[in-house]
Amino acid sequence: MLGIGSYAFRWAGGIGDRIPTEPITPLAILDHAAGLGVELVQFADNIPLHRQSPDAIDALAQRAAALNIKIELGMTGCDPALVETYLDLARKLDASLLRIAPSAEESAGSDKDVAALFHTILPAARAADIVLAVENHFHLPSPRLVTIIEDVADANLGVCLDVANSIACEEWPAETIALLAPYTVNLHLKDFRIALDPHGVGCAIVGVPLGQGLTDIDAVYDALTKHGRTNINTILEHWLPWQGSFAASAEQEIYWLEQSVAAARRHQNQV
């Protein structure tokens, strides 16, 4: 199933010290998904659903059902109380997957410490029939994540494979994909290029729409297929740089999503 992530609306939703006067709403994201013709939305930390009112959650569930769009959830950290809150939200929104990104503080602990966090929260996830998908984020290198997943060894715990995040951990995507594909239960697909400084002072990793950069989309799907991971959802994200204003950034986010959805469909049809 092809879907979009709420981090594709980083600027429209607001993040850090850049918050628009009227941030995009969860209902508006669902409407954009319907307009793009995708079947799934993953609401992550930048659109924190646990801060929505019960009435707003009910409205979100009703709109998703009316549009025939499935919902997945995402959160940061492994706090058991917050996990319980999201498991309850999953029940109300008919979601079957909760993506978790351990916090920087949690990831700084030993592999055993991180594994213990998942041992603590997994019973509730199993009881709710929810799969926990641990994202390879900027603080948790893939070799460590593999060790943790294998240590916990639970059918309700897998990997949310982000094809580009682990560049921050000094991994190139091919290495990340090879390590994590066997454990993947959810895919975050984005693209990037290497932009050389015009004065020759190093370079930067810069986001681009899917299919216009260095991400080898076919290789991603080939790796997943090799390990029997053919029935997982693809969530489209992007690293759109700030465009100088909220209006320009929000407009460009939609344009990038249109291009990314088209590219993803072309490659999925080849799998």
N, C-alpha and C positions, 0 to 999 in steps of 0.2 A: 504494500500500500504506500502511495506517495503522499507526503504531507509537508507542511511548513511549520517551522518553529517560531516561537514568539521573539527569539533573538534576531529574526529577519526584520523585526520592527524595533530595533535597538533605539533609534533616534525618535521614532514616532511615539514610543512608550516612555522615553526618558531614561537616562541612566547616569549615575554619579552626580555630577554638578550640573548636568544639562537636562532639565526637565521642562518640556513644553507646557504652555498654559493649559492646554487641553490634551493630555496624553491619550493615545489610542486606547480604546476599551476592548475587553475580551470579545464582546459581541461584534465589534467592528472587524476584529481579526478573523472571526468566523466568516463574516460576510466577504472579506477579501479572499479567504480560502475557497469559498463557493464560486467567486468570480474567476479564480484561477483554475477551477475545475479539479482541485485536489480533494482527497477524501479524509484528511486527518490534520489536526492541529495539535502540536505539543506546546503547552503553556509552561514556560520555565520561570526562572527566578526574576526576570525583569518585568514579568506580569504576575506578581505573587497572588495567586487565587485565594490563599488563606486570609488575605486582608479584605476580600470581597464580602459583602453582606450575604446572609442566607437567601434573601430574595434575588440577589444578583446571580448567585450560583444556580438557583432554580431556573432563572431566565436563560442562563447559559446552556443548561441541560436541554431546555425546551427548544432553543434555537438550533443547537447541534442536531437534535433529533429531526427537526423540521427540514434542515439542510442535508440530512443524511451524512453528517461529518462526525467521525470518531474523534475522541479527545484522549491525549496522553498528558501526564503531569510531570513537572520537574521541580526540583528543589535543591538548595545547597545545604550541606551539613547532614549529620546523622543523629541529630537530637531526637530521642525517642518520642517525646511529646509532639514535636512538629511532624514527625513521620506518621504518628497516629492521626493527626489532623489531616494529612494528605491522603492517607488511606481512606478516611471517611469521605473526603472530597472525591476520591476515585469511585467510591460506591455511588455517590450521588450523580456523578458525571459519566457513569458506565465506562470508566477507564480501566485498562488491564495492565498498564505499565507505569511505573514511577521511576523517572530518571533521577539519579542522585549524583551530585558532584561533591565529594568530601571537601571540607573547607581547608584553607591553607594551614590552619592550626592543627586540624585533625591529620592532614597528610604529613605533617612534620613528625608525627609519632612513628614508631616502628611498624613494620608490616604486621606483626602480631597485634599491636594496638589497634590498627585500622581493621584488621580481621575481627577483633573482638567487638568493634562497633556494629559490624554487620551481624555477628552472632546475636547481638542484643535485639536488633530490630527485625530480624527475619521471621521469628515466630508470628508476629502480627501480620507481616506481609503474606505468609503462607495461609494464615487464617482468613485473610481477605482475598486470597487467590490473585495476588498482585505480584508481578515480576519486578524486581529491583534491577535497574540498569545503571551500572556505575560508569560514569563518563571519565575518559582519560583527559583530565583537565590539566591546567598549567602547572599544578603542584605535584602531580602524581605520575612519574614516568611509567611507561608501559610495562617494563620488566617487573616493577614492583606490583603493578595492578594484576599481572598474571599470577604472581606468587600469592597475592591476597585471595584472588578468586579460587585458586586451586586449594588453598588452605581451608577456606570456608566450605567449598565443595557442596553447594546447595542448588537444587534445581531452580529455585526462585531467585537466584542471583546470577547476573551475567554482566556483559559489558555494553555500554553505549559507546560505540566506536565513532569518534570524531576524527576525520581523516587529516586534519591540519593542526589541532590544538597542541599536539606533542612536539611540534617544532620548538616550542618554548622550553621543552625538556631536552633539547639537543638531539632530537630524533627526526629523521626525514620520514615523510609519510609512508614510503615503502616498508620501512622497518616497523613502524607502528601498526600498519595494516597486517603484515605477516604475523606479528606477535599476538594481536588481539582478535583477528578474524575467527579463530576457533571458539571463542567465548562470546561472540557478539550476539546480542538480542535486539539491538536497535542501532540505526546508522544515522549519523549526522554528516551530511554531504555539503561541502563548500569548496571554493576554489581560491587560488592565490597566485601571485606572481612575485618575482624578486625584482625590486626596483633599485637600480644602481643610483647612488647619489651623483648628481650632475657634476660635482667637484671631485669625484673619485674618493669621497670619504665614506667608504663602506656601502651598505645597502640596507633595504628594509623589505619586510614581508608585507605585501599589500593585497587586500582582497579584490577579487574581480567576480563577475557573474560566472556561474557554473559553466564549464566548457570553454572558457576563455583564458585559462591559466595553466598551471602545471599539474593539477590533480588529474591522475590517470583514472578516469571514471570506470572504464572497462576493467582495469586491473583490480579495482576495489570489488566489483561484483564477481570477478573471476575468483578472487581469494575467498570471498564468502561462499560461493558455490562449491569450491573445493572442499570446504569443511561442512557442507550441508546446511549452510545458513541462508537458505533461499526464501524462507517465509518470514522475513523480518521487514519492519517498516523503515522507509527512508524519509528522514526529516531534512528539509532544505534550510540552510542558514547562509549567512554571508558576512564578510568583514567589510562592509561599506564604510569608507572614511567619512568623517564629518564633512558636509557639503557647504558649510558657511552659514546655514540658517536651518531652522526646524522645517520650514516649508520645503526647501530644496532637498533636504535630506530625506524627508518622508516621501516625497515624489520619486526620488531616485530608488528608494527601497522597493517600491512597487515595480519600477522598471526592471530592476535587477531580478526580482522574483519572477517576473514574466519570462525573462530570458533563462533563468535557472530551471524553471518548471519545464520549459520546452526542451532544454538540454537533457534533463533527467529522463524525460519521456523517451527521447531518441535512444538513449543508452539502455534504458530498461527494456525497450522493445527488442534489443539485440541479445539480451540475456536468455 
